[in-house]
Amino acid sequence: MTKINFIACPECDLLLNPARPLLGEKVHCPRCGYLLQRPRKQSIERTFALSIAGFILIFPANLMPLIGIKMLGNSKDGTLWSGVISLFEEHMWGIAILVFLSSILFPLLNIILSLLISTSLFFNKPNRYLANWMRLLQHMDEWAMLEVYMLGMIVACVKLASTSELKFGFGLYAFVALLIITGMLASSLDKVLFWRYINQLKK
C-alpha cells in the first residue's frame, strides 16, 4: 500500500502535496496565497556561522556587567546572571525561573542546537540525533525571548536615568550583539530545507 504524505496550509488548512522548490523559488497556497516555502540561499552556511558567533557572545552577555548604577556615592554593576540570583534572594521564585529560562537557558540551547545541526549538515555528517535536535529546536523558538529582557532593561534605564548615574558595560554590548545574531539566526535557518537535508542524510 502506497503511503501518501500531505502538508496542510497553516492559514486555510488546505491539504497539499509536498513541494520541492529550488533555491530562490516561492511556493504559495493555491487557495489563500499563503507563502508556504521559500528556500533560503546558503541557509546552512549562514546558520553555521551565526551559531558560532552566538555561542561566543552568549558568555560575555551573561557573565559580564551590563549596566553599572551609581547612586549616593555607591556603585553596583549588574549582570544577567546576578539579576536572576537577586530575584531568587528576594524570594521571587517564579519570576527568577522565568528570567533564567527565557533569557539564559533557552537562548543557549537554541544556539547549541543550531550549531550541532548546522555542523552536521555543513560537513555532511549523519547523526542519529539530528531529527530529535531539529524537533527540539522548533520548540525553542517560542521560549527564547532575549528581546523581552532587552525591553525591560531599556525601561529600567529610562526610569533610573534621572536619579542615578548609569554606566554601560561590555556585557550590554555583547547582549545587543547577541540579540542581533539570534534574530539573524532565526531568519536564516530554513526549517523545510534543513528537514530535507536531514532526511537525505538518513538514507
Secondary structure, 3 states (H helix, E strand, C coil): CCCCCCEECCCCCCEECCCCCCCCCCEECCCCCCEEECCCCCHHHHHHHHHHHHHHHHHHHHHCCCEEEEECCEEEEECHHHHHHHHHHCCCHHHHHHHHHHHHHHHHHHHHHHHHHHHHHHCCCCCCCHHHHHHHHHHHCCCCCHHHHHHHHHHHHHHHCCCCEEEECHHHHHHHHHHHHHHHHHHHCCHHHHHHHHHHHHC
